[in-house]
Amino acid sequence: MRIASIMAVAALALLTGACANRTGDQTIAQWCAEDAGRANTDICKQHADTEEVRSSLGQRISEVFGIANRAQSTADQAMARDVRCVTRTLNRTRTGACDPGYTLTGCTQTRYTSRAGGMAIMRSINDTECRFNTQVLEVQVRCCAMGPNLPPATMVRDTAPPEEQQRQPTPTS
């Protein structure tokens, strides 16, 4: 029994060694190209599939990097431009508009109450104004201009948050 198991292990090791050294010192591509009959073997088919995936991934990666590089150059050009954005806060109005030379980039109803009618529905928006279906309590309009000679902005209210007041500690005895 002992001799049979030793022989089985030796045969398995020999078979494993023969399979592992199927291509010798050649690459799989060289081994497959050496004989036309080997092209239909599983190892050559798998190698061809792997090479096809590798080349298509390489093309996709180069395309993605090309797109990313173009996007970065466009972003760099945009950052080099002189851009000014202002937020106008308008009270009790149906429309929010930008000054001449500015483009509307955002329009938001910022304050409403149920007594005043609640949220209003925006009826139209374009590059210069936004229009609501009813009068709103407060609307903030974001307008931006770009270029070397920026137009002046009027009717702009600073929207910086109020500074927090530090409470003085009350003395306790």
N, C-alpha and C positions, 0 to 999 in steps of 0.2 A: 504494500500500500504506500509505503514511504517512497519507494523508487518511482511509482506511477505519478505521485504528486510532484516529485522533483522533475520528472520528464515533462509533465504538463506545464509547469512554470517555465522551464527552459524553452519549450516550444512557443509559449505565449510571448516570452521575451524576444525570441528570434523573429516572430511574426511582427511584433510591435516595432522592432528595430528596422525590419525590411520596409514597413509602411512609412516609418518616419523618414527613411532615407530614400524615398521614392524618386526624388528629383536629383539626388547627388549634390554636387556643388553648384548646380545651376539654379537660377531663379525660376519661379513658376512660369513666367512668360517665356523664358528660353526653352524650358522643357516642353511647353505646349507647342512652340513654334518649330521644334526640332523634327517632329513627325506630324504629318497632316492627319493621321488617324487618331491622334490624341486630342484633337479639338473637341470631340464629343464626349470626352471623359468629364466626370463630375468636377474634378479639381480645376480643369481648364474653363469649364462653363462658369464656375464660381469666380474664378479669377477675372474673366471677361466682365461679369456683372459688377464686380468690385471696382474694376478700372473705369467702367462706364459711370458708376455713381461718383467716384472720385473726381473725374473730369467735369461732370455736370455740376458738382458742388463747387469746384474751383471756379467755374464760369459764373455761377450764381454769386459767390463771394466777391469776385472782382466787380460784378455789376452793382452789388450793394455798396461796396466801397466807392465806386464811381458816383453813385447817387448821393452818398453821404458827403463826399468831397464837394460836389456841386452845391448841396444844401449848405454846407459850411461856408463856401465862398459867397453865396447869396446872403447868408446871415451876417457875414463880415461886412459886406457892402451896406446892408441895412443899418448895422450898428455905427457905421461911419457917417451916416446922414444925421443932420440936425433935426431932431423930432421934439415937438412940444405938445404935450397933452394937458388939457384942463378939464376940470369937472365943474359944470354949472349946476347949481341947486336952485330950482324954480318952485315957487309956491303957488297954489291955487291956479292951475293952468290946465289946458287940454293938450297943449303941444310943447315939445321941447325942441329947441333949435340951436344950431351952432352959428358962430360968427362967420362972416365971409372969409373964405380961405381955409376954413377948418372942415374936417370930415367927421361925421357922426360915427362913433365906434361903439357906443353903448347908451342905452336908455332904460332906466329902472325906476319904478314907482317905489319910493323909499318910506313913505308914511301914509297911512290910511286908517280910518276908523269905520266902524259899522254905521255910526251915526251919519258920517259923510258919504256913505254909499259903498264902503268896502273896497276891495280890489277892483281896479278898472281894467278893461280889456284894451290891449293895444290894437288899434285899427290899421295903422300903416307906419312903416319905417323906411327911410331911404338914406342917402348920404348926407342930407342936410337937416332933416327933422324927423321926429317921431310924434305920432298923434294917438291919443287915447279916445275912447268912446264918450267919456264924461270928464268933467273937471276933477283933477286929483289934488290932494293936499300938498304933496311934495314929489317932485321928480328930479332925479339926478341924470344929467346928460353928459356923457364923456365925449369930448371932441379932440381931435389930433390934427396937427399940421406938420408938414415936413418940407424942408428946403433951406436954402441959405438965407432968405429974407422972410422970416416968419411974421405973419400978421399979428397985430396986438389982439389980445383977448379981453373982452369986456364982460361985465356982469358975472364975474367969477368969485365965488365965495370959497374961502379956504375951508377945506374939510379935514384939517388936522384934528385928531381927537383931543379933547381937553386934557390938560395936565392933571394928573391925580394930586389931590391935596393930601399931604401927610397929616395925619391926626396927631395933635399934641397929646402926650400922655397926661392923663389926669392924675394929680397927686393923690395918693391914698395915705392915710395915717395908720 
